């Protein structure tokens, strides 16, 4: 995953949710965690992404990360400046 994609996920931009969770977790876990209405069964989207990311970090003996709202807000502002188009 690119750094840009990672920040978009941390910023809570939902369109990347399916791609990230498909790579990060078994499909059954995602289906159980998020209903079609987007309700995360009481767990925030950010927490689901963070938990899945930390599961993979643990597989490599890396310390768990914690959610940083300031960093997430800065990443969102940065991501909103991007032009998502192919150069030519």
N, C-alpha and C positions, 0 to 999 in steps of 0.2 A: 504494500500500500504506500502511496506517495505521501510525503509530508503534508501536501495540500489537502489530500483526501482525509488524512487523519484529523487535521484542524477543522475541516468541514463537519466531520462527525462529532468532534468535541463541541463544536458550536451548536449542535443540535439540529442540523439541517437534515430533516427527515428523508429527502429523496435518496440519500446514500444508505439509508438504514438497511434495506434488503441486501444490497451488495456486501456490506460489511458483516452483517450477521450471518450471511450464507458462508462467508469465509471463516468467521470466528466461532460459530456454534453449530451443533447439529440442528437440522431443520425442525425436528420435533420440539426442541427446546424453544426455538423462536415462535413456533405456532402456539405453544402453551403460554408463552410470556406476553404475546401481543394479539389482541383480538382484531377482527377486521375493522372495528371502529377506531382502532388506534389506542385503545385502553390497554395499559401495561399492567393490569391487575394490581394496582397500587404501587408499582415500582416505576420510577421515572425512566424515560427513554435514556437519559444520560447515565443513570445507574446501571441499566442493562448493558449498555455499550462498555462502560468502565469495568464492570464485573467480567464480561467476556474478554476484554483486553487483558485484564489482570490474570485471568485463567491461563492465557497463553504466555504471559510473562513468567508465571510460576513454573511453567513447563521448562523454562530456561534459567531457573534459579534467580530471576530478576525480582527485585522488590516491587510490591504493589504500588500503584499510583492512587492518588486521591483526587477528587473533582476540585478544580480551582475555578470558581465563577469568574474571577477577574481575567484569568487567562482565556477562558471560554468566550467571554464578551469581546476581548481584544481579537481573538481569532475570528469571531463572527464579523466584526467590523472589517478586518483584513479581507476575509473571503468575499464580502459584499462588494468590495472594490474590483474584484477580478472580472475580467471579460472572458467568458467561457465560449470561445470561438477558435476555430482553426486559423492560424496565420496564413497568409498567402501572397 
